[in-house]
Amino acid sequence: MDSKFDEMIDRYHTNCAKWDEADEIYGKDLIHLGVADMDFKSPEPVIQTMQNVLDHGVFGYTVLSDHYYEAIQNWMKKRFHWEIEKDWIVFCPRISIAVSLMVQTLTKEGESVIIQQPVYSPLREAVVKNNRKLIVNPLKYEDEKYTMDFDDLEKKIDSSVKLMILCSPHNPVGRVWKKEELKKLEKLCVKHDIIVISDEIHSDLLYKGYEHTPLANVSEEMAKRSIICNSVTKTFNVPGVIVSNLIIPNKEIRKAIEDEIDRLGMHNPNIFSVPVVETAYTDCEEWVDEVLRYIHGNYEYFKEYVTTHMPKLKIIQPEGTYLLWIDYRALGLKEEEVYDWFIRKAKVGVYMGSVFGKEGEGFIRVNLATSRKNIELALERIKKFY
């Protein structure tokens, strides 16, 4: 294991949403394994790039450079064998902002948007808060694995459905959708003329043996109706930089989104965005491979410990993300009782499954992107009250 990831970094009193804000909610002395960011330092080249910006000392308005676009294009080609054009790339500060904006732009009030629960809650909120009709196509959970329920999906599609939001790789269940699954989804979307927003922010975070397929790279037909949401923020642990990109092959859809971004005045990135993206995608690929090995080691340790000491907790095999989805239903406990066990007694912060929709009840989500020592201490605390 690389010692740089073993380092215990004190994130208190840094305006940290994961540690400072959680303490205000849950009280002191928790080990926070909830919020989905890493407790690791970002890659050294990224840190140095940000230092160079500080040393320059002038923090004016910024624009997107040619190198910015080239770095994204090269990364997509190398990691996913996907050749994209410069014009397809649209800057937006955050994916959650982008999803809400696209729901507003591509649908009207009263029209329907499909999501697949359990799922990252801001995707649901983008539909509900914009007064669109939410249609839930629950994922199927059989033999400790999640799959898409295509029969249910087709039954729920009617003339009011204009849009679907996909999470790929999936947060929180950890699935990396196979190309064959995405091809099945394509058939339904083409048949019913549905546009798909694909949140692919976790696409670089894969376990060995799994391969991510960008939805727009499934076929030319799917590219015409896909919007790919991506970012360096999860991959290189820079969510505080606030930068994401939309990859939109369809010119008409792209112009509609660009016009709305321009209307809202969100076209200038912050001072760190451009150099961080350029450096991360150009100089930090080795760091990604290293951090994935470390996270996989955390998973193996976590799984072995739970299997040995708390066998009624069933860990869902992750294929992607640094998040772990755990089934506690064999315990026969209500969510409030599990909350009391983890949060109040063991003092380990996790996300309760209901955060991701009613389909998540009976599960919890754990963030493995932290030092091994934090994982060890958390498990010891949890076991004490098991």
C-alpha positions as CSV (number, residue, x, y, z in Angstrom):
1,M,0.0,0.0,0.0
2,D,1.2,3.5,-0.8
3,S,1.8,5.4,2.4
4,K,0.5,8.7,1.0
5,F,-3.0,7.2,1.1
6,D,-2.5,5.9,4.6
7,E,-2.0,9.4,5.9
8,M,-4.6,10.5,8.4
9,I,-5.5,14.1,7.3
10,D,-7.4,16.3,9.8
11,R,-10.1,18.0,7.7
12,Y,-11.8,19.7,10.6
13,H,-12.1,23.5,10.6
14,T,-11.6,23.7,6.8
15,N,-15.3,24.4,6.0
16,C,-15.5,20.7,5.0
17,A,-18.9,19.4,4.1
18,K,-17.9,15.9,4.9
19,W,-16.5,16.5,8.4
20,D,-17.4,20.0,9.7
21,E,-21.0,20.1,8.5
22,A,-21.6,16.5,9.5
23,D,-20.4,17.2,13.0
24,E,-23.0,20.0,13.3
25,I,-25.7,17.6,12.3
26,Y,-24.6,14.4,14.2
27,G,-22.3,15.7,16.9
28,K,-18.6,15.3,17.6
29,D,-16.3,12.3,17.4
30,L,-17.9,10.6,14.4
31,I,-15.8,8.8,11.7
32,H,-17.5,10.2,8.6
33,L,-18.0,7.6,5.8
34,G,-21.0,9.4,4.3
35,V,-20.3,12.3,1.9
36,A,-18.8,11.1,-1.4
37,D,-15.4,12.8,-1.5
38,M,-12.0,11.3,-0.7
39,D,-9.9,12.0,2.4
40,F,-6.8,11.8,0.3
41,K,-4.6,14.7,-0.9
42,S,-5.1,15.4,-4.6
43,P,-2.3,14.4,-7.0
44,E,0.9,16.4,-6.4
45,P,0.9,17.9,-10.0
46,V,-2.6,19.3,-9.3
47,I,-1.6,20.8,-6.0
48,Q,1.5,22.4,-7.7
49,T,-0.7,23.7,-10.5
50,M,-3.0,25.4,-8.0
51,Q,0.0,26.8,-6.2
52,N,1.3,28.3,-9.5
53,V,-2.1,30.1,-9.8
54,L,-1.7,31.4,-6.3
55,D,1.9,32.5,-6.9
56,H,0.8,34.5,-10.0
57,G,-1.4,36.6,-7.7
58,V,-3.9,37.8,-10.2
59,F,-7.3,36.2,-10.0
60,G,-9.2,37.6,-13.0
61,Y,-11.9,36.2,-15.3
62,T,-10.9,33.0,-17.1
63,V,-11.7,31.4,-20.4
64,L,-11.5,27.8,-21.7
65,S,-8.2,27.1,-23.5
66,D,-7.6,24.9,-26.5
67,H,-5.4,22.7,-24.2
68,Y,-8.5,22.3,-21.9
69,Y,-10.5,20.8,-24.6
70,E,-7.6,18.7,-25.9
71,A,-7.0,17.2,-22.4
72,I,-10.6,16.1,-22.2
73,Q,-10.6,14.7,-25.7
74,N,-7.3,12.7,-25.1
75,W,-8.6,11.4,-21.8
76,M,-11.8,10.1,-23.3
77,K,-10.0,8.5,-26.2
78,K,-7.4,6.8,-23.9
79,R,-9.6,5.6,-21.1
80,F,-12.8,4.8,-23.0
81,H,-11.8,4.5,-26.7
82,W,-14.2,7.3,-27.4
83,E,-13.3,10.0,-29.9
84,I,-15.2,13.2,-29.3
85,E,-15.1,16.5,-31.0
86,K,-14.1,19.8,-29.4
87,D,-17.5,21.4,-30.1
88,W,-19.3,18.7,-28.2
89,I,-17.8,19.8,-24.9
90,V,-19.8,22.3,-22.9
91,F,-18.6,23.7,-19.6
92,C,-20.9,23.8,-16.6
93,P,-19.9,24.4,-12.9
94,R,-21.5,21.3,-11.4
95,I,-23.3,18.2,-12.7
96,S,-26.2,18.8,-10.3
97,I,-26.6,22.3,-11.7
98,A,-26.4,20.9,-15.2
99,V,-29.0,18.2,-14.6
100,S,-31.5,20.7,-13.2
101,L,-30.8,23.1,-16.0
102,M,-31.3,20.3,-18.6
103,V,-34.6,19.2,-17.1
104,Q,-35.8,22.8,-17.4
105,T,-34.6,23.2,-20.9
106,L,-35.6,19.8,-22.4
107,T,-39.0,19.3,-20.8
108,K,-42.0,21.3,-19.8
109,E,-43.9,21.4,-16.5
110,G,-46.2,18.4,-16.3
111,E,-44.0,16.2,-18.6
112,S,-42.3,13.1,-17.2
113,V,-38.8,12.2,-16.4
114,I,-37.6,8.6,-15.6
115,I,-35.0,7.7,-13.0
116,Q,-33.9,4.4,-11.7
117,Q,-34.0,4.1,-7.9
118,P,-32.2,3.7,-5.5
119,V,-30.2,6.5,-6.9
120,Y,-28.2,9.7,-6.1
121,S,-30.9,11.9,-4.6
122,P,-30.1,15.2,-6.6
123,L,-31.1,13.4,-9.8
124,R,-34.6,12.9,-8.3
125,E,-34.6,16.4,-6.9
126,A,-33.8,17.9,-10.3
127,V,-37.1,16.4,-11.5
128,V,-39.3,17.1,-8.5
129,K,-38.1,20.7,-7.8
130,N,-38.7,21.7,-11.4
131,N,-42.3,20.5,-11.3
132,R,-41.9,17.6,-13.7
133,K,-43.6,14.3,-13.1
134,L,-41.3,11.7,-11.6
135,I,-41.5,8.2,-12.9
136,V,-39.5,5.6,-11.1
137,N,-38.2,2.5,-12.9
138,P,-36.7,0.6,-9.9
139,L,-33.6,-1.4,-10.4
140,K,-34.1,-5.2,-9.9
141,Y,-32.2,-6.7,-7.0
142,E,-31.8,-10.4,-7.3
143,D,-29.0,-12.8,-6.1
144,E,-27.2,-9.8,-4.5
145,K,-26.9,-8.0,-7.8
146,Y,-28.7,-5.1,-9.4
147,T,-29.9,-5.0,-13.0
148,M,-32.2,-2.7,-15.1
149,D,-35.8,-3.8,-15.3
150,F,-36.5,-3.2,-19.0
151,D,-40.0,-4.7,-18.9
152,D,-41.1,-2.3,-16.1
153,L,-39.4,0.5,-18.0
154,E,-41.3,0.0,-21.2
155,K,-44.6,-0.4,-19.3
156,K,-44.1,3.0,-17.7
157,I,-43.2,4.9,-20.8
158,D,-46.1,7.0,-22.2
159,S,-46.4,10.1,-24.4
160,S,-45.6,12.4,-21.4
161,V,-42.0,10.9,-21.1
162,K,-39.5,13.1,-22.8
163,L,-36.4,12.4,-20.7
164,M,-34.5,9.8,-18.7
165,I,-31.7,10.3,-16.2
166,L,-29.2,7.4,-16.1
167,C,-26.5,7.0,-13.4
168,S,-23.5,5.2,-15.0
169,P,-21.5,3.9,-13.1
170,H,-24.4,3.7,-10.6
171,N,-24.4,5.5,-7.3
172,P,-25.1,4.0,-4.8
173,V,-25.3,0.3,-6.0
174,G,-21.9,0.3,-7.7
175,R,-23.0,-1.3,-11.0
176,V,-20.9,-0.6,-14.2
177,W,-23.5,-1.1,-16.9
178,K,-22.4,-3.5,-19.7
179,K,-22.6,-2.4,-23.3
180,E,-25.3,-5.1,-23.9
181,E,-27.4,-3.5,-21.2
182,L,-27.0,0.0,-22.7
183,K,-27.9,-1.4,-26.1
184,K,-31.2,-2.6,-24.7
185,L,-31.8,0.8,-23.2
186,E,-31.0,2.4,-26.6
187,K,-33.7,0.4,-28.3
188,L,-36.4,1.7,-25.9
189,C,-35.1,5.3,-26.1
190,V,-35.1,5.2,-29.9
191,K,-38.5,3.6,-30.1
192,H,-40.1,6.1,-27.8
193,D,-38.0,9.2,-28.8
194,I,-36.5,9.7,-25.3
195,I,-33.4,11.9,-24.5
196,V,-31.0,10.5,-21.9
197,I,-28.9,12.5,-19.4
198,S,-26.1,10.1,-18.3
199,D,-24.4,11.1,-15.1
200,E,-20.9,9.5,-15.6
201,I,-19.0,11.3,-12.9
202,H,-17.7,8.0,-11.5
203,S,-16.6,6.6,-14.8
204,D,-12.9,6.6,-14.0
205,L,-13.4,4.8,-10.7
206,L,-13.6,1.1,-11.8
207,Y,-12.7,-2.1,-10.1
208,K,-10.3,-4.4,-12.1
209,G,-12.1,-6.4,-14.8
210,Y,-14.8,-3.8,-15.5
211,E,-15.0,-1.4,-18.4
212,H,-17.1,1.8,-18.6
213,T,-18.9,2.5,-21.9
214,P,-20.0,6.1,-22.3
215,L,-23.7,6.0,-23.3
216,A,-23.1,8.2,-26.4
217,N,-20.5,5.7,-27.6
218,V,-23.0,2.8,-27.8
219,S,-24.1,3.8,-31.3
220,E,-24.5,6.9,-33.6
221,E,-28.2,6.8,-32.9
222,M,-27.7,6.9,-29.1
223,A,-25.2,9.7,-29.5
224,K,-28.0,11.8,-31.1
225,R,-30.1,11.5,-27.9
226,S,-27.4,11.4,-25.2
227,I,-25.9,14.1,-22.9
228,I,-22.8,12.8,-21.0
229,C,-22.0,14.5,-17.7
230,N,-18.4,14.2,-16.6
231,S,-15.9,15.8,-14.3
232,V,-12.4,15.5,-12.9
233,T,-13.8,16.2,-9.4
234,K,-14.4,12.7,-8.1
235,T,-11.5,11.1,-10.0
236,F,-8.8,13.4,-8.7
237,N,-10.6,14.6,-5.5
238,V,-11.1,18.2,-6.4
239,P,-14.9,18.7,-5.9
240,G,-14.2,22.1,-4.3
241,V,-12.9,23.4,-7.6
242,I,-16.5,23.2,-9.0
243,V,-16.0,22.2,-12.6
244,S,-17.8,19.7,-14.9
245,N,-18.3,19.2,-18.6
246,L,-21.3,18.1,-20.7
247,I,-20.5,16.1,-23.8
248,I,-23.3,16.6,-26.3
249,P,-22.9,15.3,-29.8
250,N,-26.4,16.5,-30.9
251,K,-26.0,20.1,-32.2
252,E,-29.6,21.1,-31.6
253,I,-29.6,19.8,-28.0
254,R,-26.2,21.3,-27.4
255,K,-27.3,24.8,-28.6
256,A,-30.4,24.7,-26.4
257,I,-28.2,23.9,-23.3
258,E,-25.5,26.4,-24.3
259,D,-28.1,29.1,-24.6
260,E,-29.5,28.4,-21.2
261,I,-26.1,28.4,-19.6
262,D,-25.4,31.7,-21.3
263,R,-28.7,33.1,-20.1
264,L,-27.8,32.2,-16.5
265,G,-24.3,33.7,-16.9
266,M,-22.4,30.6,-16.0
267,H,-19.9,30.6,-18.9
268,N,-16.8,31.7,-17.0
269,P,-15.0,29.0,-15.0
270,N,-13.3,29.8,-11.7
271,I,-9.6,30.6,-11.7
272,F,-8.5,27.0,-10.8
273,S,-10.8,25.1,-13.2
274,V,-8.9,25.2,-16.4
275,P,-5.4,24.4,-15.1
276,V,-6.7,21.7,-12.8
277,V,-8.5,19.9,-15.7
278,E,-5.5,20.3,-18.0
279,T,-3.1,18.9,-15.3
280,A,-5.3,16.1,-14.0
281,Y,-6.0,14.7,-17.4
282,T,-2.5,15.1,-18.7
283,D,-0.2,14.3,-15.8
284,C,-2.1,12.3,-13.2
285,E,-3.2,9.0,-14.8
286,E,-0.8,7.0,-12.7
287,W,-2.2,8.5,-9.5
288,V,-5.7,7.3,-10.5
289,D,-4.4,3.8,-10.8
290,E,-2.7,4.0,-7.5
291,V,-5.7,5.3,-5.6
292,L,-7.9,2.6,-7.2
293,R,-5.6,-0.1,-5.9
294,Y,-5.8,1.5,-2.4
295,I,-9.6,1.7,-2.5
296,H,-9.8,-1.9,-3.6
297,G,-7.6,-2.9,-0.7
298,N,-10.0,-1.1,1.6
299,Y,-12.8,-3.0,0.1
300,E,-11.1,-6.3,0.6
301,Y,-10.4,-5.5,4.2
302,F,-13.9,-4.3,4.8
303,K,-15.5,-7.3,3.2
304,E,-13.3,-9.8,5.1
305,Y,-14.0,-8.1,8.4
306,V,-17.7,-7.9,8.0
307,T,-18.0,-11.5,6.7
308,T,-16.0,-12.7,9.7
309,H,-17.6,-10.6,12.5
310,M,-20.9,-9.3,11.2
311,P,-22.2,-12.0,8.7
312,K,-25.8,-10.7,8.6
313,L,-24.5,-7.6,6.8
314,K,-24.4,-8.5,3.1
315,I,-22.0,-6.5,1.0
316,I,-23.0,-5.9,-2.6
317,Q,-20.0,-6.6,-4.9
318,P,-18.9,-3.2,-6.3
319,E,-17.9,-2.8,-9.9
320,G,-17.3,0.9,-9.9
321,T,-17.2,4.0,-7.6
322,Y,-15.5,4.1,-4.2
323,L,-18.8,3.6,-2.5
324,L,-20.1,0.4,-0.9
325,W,-23.7,-0.6,-0.8
326,I,-24.6,-2.9,2.2
327,D,-27.8,-4.9,2.7
328,Y,-28.8,-5.1,6.4
329,R,-32.3,-6.6,6.0
330,A,-31.3,-10.0,7.5
331,L,-30.9,-8.2,10.9
332,G,-34.7,-7.5,10.9
333,L,-34.1,-3.9,12.1
334,K,-35.9,-0.7,11.0
335,E,-33.9,2.1,9.5
336,E,-34.2,4.2,12.7
337,E,-32.7,1.4,14.7
338,V,-29.7,1.0,12.3
339,Y,-29.3,4.8,12.4
340,D,-29.1,4.6,16.2
341,W,-26.6,1.8,16.0
342,F,-24.2,3.5,13.5
343,I,-24.6,7.2,14.2
344,R,-25.5,7.5,17.9
345,K,-23.8,4.4,19.4
346,A,-20.9,3.4,17.1
347,K,-20.4,7.1,16.0
348,V,-19.8,6.1,12.4
349,G,-21.4,8.4,9.8
350,V,-23.0,6.6,6.8
351,Y,-25.9,7.3,4.4
352,M,-29.1,5.6,5.2
353,G,-30.6,3.9,2.1
354,S,-33.8,5.9,2.1
355,V,-31.8,8.9,1.0
356,F,-31.7,7.2,-2.4
357,G,-35.5,6.6,-2.5
358,K,-37.7,4.0,-0.9
359,E,-36.0,1.3,-2.9
360,G,-33.0,1.9,-0.8
361,E,-34.6,1.1,2.5
362,G,-32.8,-1.8,4.2
363,F,-29.4,-0.7,2.9
364,I,-26.6,1.7,3.8
365,R,-23.9,3.4,1.7
366,V,-20.3,3.6,2.9
367,N,-17.5,5.7,1.4
368,L,-14.3,3.6,1.2
369,A,-12.1,6.5,0.0
370,T,-10.4,7.2,3.3
371,S,-7.3,6.0,5.1
372,R,-7.2,2.3,6.1
373,K,-7.0,3.4,9.8
374,N,-10.3,5.1,9.5
375,I,-11.8,1.9,8.0
376,E,-10.3,-0.2,10.8
377,L,-11.6,2.2,13.6
378,A,-15.1,2.4,12.0
379,L,-15.4,-1.4,11.8
380,E,-14.3,-1.9,15.4
381,R,-16.9,0.6,16.5
382,I,-19.7,-1.0,14.4
383,K,-18.8,-4.5,15.6
384,K,-18.9,-3.4,19.3
385,F,-22.7,-2.9,19.0
386,Y,-23.4,-5.6,16.5
